[in-house]
Amino acid sequence: MLNQSPSPLKFFLLIIFLTFFACHPAIKKENRIYVETLEPVNIFYPEFNDDMDWESLISALEKNAIYLNKLDPERLFHYGPHTFTCRQVKESQEVFLNLIREKPKPERLDKAVRENFMVYRATGHNGDDQVLFTGYFEPLYEASLTSDETFRYPLYKKPENLITADLSLFKKDLKGRKITGRIEGKRFLPYYSRKEIEEGALGGKNLELAWLKSPVDAAFLHIQGSGRLLLKEGGALNVGYSTSNGRVYQSIGRYMLDKGLLTREEMSMQAIRRYLSEHPEAVQEILNHNPSYIFFRPLKTGPVGNIGVPLTPGRSLALDSKRFPKGALAFISCRKPTLSPTGEITGWHGFSRFVVNQDTGGAIKGPGRADIFWGNGPYAETVAGHLKHEGALYILIQKPRK
């Protein structure tokens, strides 16, 4: 009998088995993550006022219906301690959409929501009901389809050797857990880090979608997850998130704070960009602190969320996809800036509105984080770069029929 070496695939499966199944206690079936994320509201309701136009909310909900209509009607969604089917979620949002189409007065809207919908509040950072809101936007950058002395920093599409394994296929108790890596010879290894990729790990593989002028532009596009490229050759190219290298996201803003490069008071996306522009010798060290790396794909439209529908400025929300029900109707209250004619922030004031959970993000983890999509343009860039305020987050669904 011939002594055959195990194939890379068999070796890969063996690694997964040994890493996750050998000598580890079984994970409890009762998963309390949903209960710890949302709690029912029975008495202290917010005032359901909305500061935006109804058309944008109608558009966001109609796009959301595209996602829900693709799912099994009996698929389950977890709303805190309660579970609802996709059919119930769809019916709930149809009822709400019909209400909004009537453009109700604030008093009627508030009354209708209280009477007809169950409301759940996000438990926040430490069970204090406070959620930290940040913002993101669609950046616009100059780019080229070919590299030259000006355009030298690539955006890559997904490599063929990047493998993401769904561990629930091996054991049901590992539902929702995945591992990303690559096979090299007979070994399954973590995928290349940002630093390794920047140093040429993917060079010569024809993975470049486009080339940018600056490594900082590329890094900020990674953070935003999507953008619009104005091509040197003419026209524009929309690009969006395809997948990541599986490495844990590390905030470069936090790194700069810890190093004393910026103060908490001045911290913003604009301040980070300004520092990197003034200290080019520090760019690679700071950017490579974050080992996570994003791969992109061309888009026919603007930014698309993790549920596969186009995002609506001011109405699309990014939450932790492991804790909050995807496509859920939500209500938020937070603060937004007022700008001077020259684009400077002159103050912050409170606002509230209905939004839809249509996206997620590498830094958006736990019940105390939320990210608002603001669209594109100067205002969107300013608010996305400076918003870092606590507020309240609620998830809504129609009360079950008796």
N, C-alpha and C positions, 0 to 999 in steps of 0.2 A: 504494500500500500504506500502511495506517494505521500510524503510529508509536505502538505501544502500550507503556505502562510495565510493567515486570515486576511480577507479583503478589507480595504479601508472602511467600507460601510459597516462590516461586522465589528470591526475594532471600535468604530464610533459608537455603535449601540452598546458595546460592552462597557465603554467608558461611562456612558450615561447611566447604565445600570449600577455600576460600582459606586458612582458619585452620589446618586440620589436614593438608591434603594438599600445598599448594604450597610448594616449596623446603624440604621437610623430608626427611631421610633415612628410609628405610624402617625400621620397627621390626623387630628380629630375631625370627624365628619361635620360637626357643628361649627360653622364658620361665622364668627360674630363680627366680622369686618363691616357688614352692612348695618347692623344694629349700632355699632360704634360710630357710624358716619352720619346717619340721619335719625332724628327723633321726631315723633308726631307732635304737632302743635294743636293744642285743644282750647287754649284761652287767649294767650297773648299774640294775636295776629298783627302783622304789619299792615299799614295802609297801602292797598294795592293801587298806587298811582304810577303812571307811566309817562316819562318825559320825552318820548320819541313819537314819530309818525306811525300810524297804524299800518301803512303800506309795507314798511320794512318788516314788521312783525308778521304780517300775512305772508310775505315772501319767505321768511325764515321757516314758518310752519309748513308751507306748501312744499318746500324743499325737504323738510323733515319727513313728510309723508312718503316721499320717494324711498327713503331708507326703510321706514316701517313696513311699507308694502312689499318689500323684498324678503321679509322675514317670515318664518313659520308663525302663524297666528297664535299658536300655543306656546311659543317661546316665552320663558319667564324673565321678568325684570324685578330686581330687588329694590324696594323703596323702604329703606330702614328695616324695621322688623316685619314688614308686609311684602307679599309677592303678588305681582299682577302679570297677566298674559299680555302678549303683544297686541292682541285684539282689544283688550281693555285700554291699553295705552293709545291706540289709534282712535278708538271711540271717544276717549277723553279729549284728545287734541282736536278732533272734529267738532266737538261741542264748543270748545274754547274758541276755535277758529270762526265758527258761526257767530259767536258772541262778538268777537273783535270786528268782523265784517260789518256789523251794525254801528260801529264807531260809538260805543256807549259813553255817556257822561261819566266822569270819575266816580260819582256816588253809586251809580248803577253797577259799574264794573266791580267796585270793591264789594258791594253787597252780593253780586252774583258769584264771585269767587268764594267768598266766605260760606255761602249757602250750599254750593254745589261741588266744591273741591276739597280733597284732603290735602293738608299742607304739612310738609316736613322741613325742619330746619337743620342745616349742617351744624354738626357739633363743634367745629372749629379746631384750633390748634391743640388745646389741652382740655377739651370739653367746655370751653368758655364761650362757645357760640360765635366766636370772632374768626372771620375768614380774611386772609390776606389776598387782596386783589392786585394783580398786575395787568399789563396790557401788551398786546403784540399787534403788528401791522404788516402790510404787504410792502416791502421795500422795492425801490426802483434803482437798478444799477446799469451802468454801461458794461457791455460784454462783447465777446467775439466768439465765432464758431471755430476759429483757429488761433493758435498761440503765436505771439510775436513778442518783441521787446516791451510792449505796453501791456498786453493781456497775457499774464504768465501764471495765473492762479486758477486751477481747474475746479469745476463742479463735476463730481463723478456720478454716474448712474450705478445701480446695484451690481456688484461683481457676481459672477457665476459661482465662485467658490465660497460665497457667504451662505451659511446654512443656519436656519432657525428651526429648532426642534420643539414641537409641542409636547411637553412632558406628560400631558393628560392622556396621550395615546398609549403610554406605557403603564400609567397608574392613575385611576380616576381621582384619587386624593390630591393629585398634583394639578388639578384643573386651574387654568389661568397662568401656570408657570411655564416659562420658555427659557431656552438656552441658545445663545448665538455663538458661532465659531466657524472654524475652517478645518479641513482635513489636510494634513501635511504628512505624506508617507503613511505611516500606521498610527499617527497621533491626531487626536482632536484637540485643537488649540483655540484659545480666545482669538477673536478676530483682531486684525491690526488696530492699534490705537491711533488717535489723531497724530501723535508725534511720528509714528512709523509711516503713516500714510503721507504726511508732509515731507518726510525724508525719502519718498519715492517707492514705497511698497507696492503701489498700484501702477507705477509707470510702465508704459509700453503695452498696456492691455486694451487700449482703445476704448476706455470707459468715459472719456471726457464728453460731457454734454455741451459745455461752454467754458470760456476762460474769462476771468475777471481781472481788473486792474490791481486790486489790493487783497492781501490775505485777510485784512480786517473786514472788507466787504464780504468776502466768502464766509468768514466766521459769523458775522451778523446774519447772513442769510441762513446759516445753519441754525442759529438761535430762533429766528422767526419761522423757519420751516417751509417758507414759500416766498416767491417774489416774481417780479417782472423784469426781464432783461431787455434793454435797448441794444440791439445788435449793430455792430460796426458795419455789417454787410447790408443793413437795412431791415426794417420791421422789428418785431418784438417776439420774445419767447417767454411764456409763462412756465415756471418750474415749481414743483412741489415735492413734499416729502415722499420718499419711496420706502426707505427702511433705515435702520441705523446699524452700527457695528456691534451693538449689544453692550457696550461699555456704559458704566453708570455716569450720568451727567454730573459734572462738577462746575459750580458757578465761578466764572472768572471774576465777577463782581465781588463775591465773598473773598476770593483769593487776594484781590487788590486791597480790600479792607483790612484783611489780616496782615498784609505786608506793609500797611500804612501808606500805600500809594494814593489812596483817596479816602476822604472822610465819609462817615455815614450821611452827613448833611448834604454833601455835594454829589453823592452817588446817583448816577443815572446812566442810561445808555449813551447819552450825548457826552457825559463826562468821561466815560470809558473810552469812547472813540477819540476824544480830544487828547487824552493822556497817551494813547497808543500812537497818535499822529506826532506828538511831541517827543516821544521816546521810542523811535523805531528799533533801537537795539534790544528793547524789552518785549517786542511783539511776540516772537515765537515762544519765549518762556511763559508769558501770560496765557496765550491762546492754548498752548499744549498742556496747561494745567488741567484742562477739560479733556479727558481721553475719549469722550463720546464723539462720534463722527456721523454725519447725516449724508445719505445718498439720495439723489433727486431723480425725478422723472418729468418729462414734458407734460404740460396740462393744456387742455383745449380752452379752459376758462380760467378764472382767477383762482385764489386759494381754495383748496378742498380740505374739509375736516376729516377726522378719523372714521366717520361713518359714511364717507364717500359722497358727500353733497357739498356744493359750493357754499362758502361761508358768507354770512350777511353782516356787513359792518354794524357794530353796535348791538347786534342781536345774537351773535354766535359766541358761545362760552366754551372754554376748555377746562375740563375737570379730570380728576384721576379716574381713568377708565376702569380700574379694578374696584372702585368703591361706589361710584355714582352710576345710575342707569343711563345708558347711551340714548341720545335722542329725547331726553326728558325735558318737559316744560319747566322752566325755573323762573324765579323772581329774585332780583338782587337790589340791594341798596348800598351805595358807596359814595365816593367823591370823584369829581372830575374837574379839570382846570379851566379857568377863563384866560384867554390869551389877548395880549395887546395887538394893535395893528401890525406891529413888527414881529409878532410871533413869540413874545416873551410871556411867561406865566405871571399873571397878576394876582391870582388867588385860586382857591379851591372851594367848591360848593357841593352840597349833597345832591344826589339824584337817585331815582329808583326806576326800574323798568323790568318788563318780562323779556327773558332770553331763552335760548335753547341750547342744551348740552350737545354740541356737535363736534367737539375736538378734544385733544389731550396734548400733553407736552412732557418732555423729559424732566422739567423742573416742577411740574404740577403733580405733587404727591400728597396724599393724605386728605383728611376732611377739612383742612384749614387753608387750602390754596385754590385759587381760581384765576383764570386768565381771560380777559375780554378782547375780542378781535375788533379793532377800530377801523379797518379798511386801509386806504392809502392816502397820501397827501401830507402836507405840513402838519395839520392838526393831529392826524392819526399818529404820525411819527413822534410828535411832542408828547402826547398823552401816553403813548406806549412806552416811551423812554423814561417818563417820570412817575407814572402811577405806581404807588406802593402804599396803599391805604387799606385799613381794615374796614370790614363791612359785614353785612348779613347775606346769607344765601339760603333760599327756600326752593324746594322741589314740590311740584303740584301734580295731582292726578284726580280725575273725577271720582267722587264717592261711588262705591259700588251700588248698583241698583238693588232695591229690596225685592 
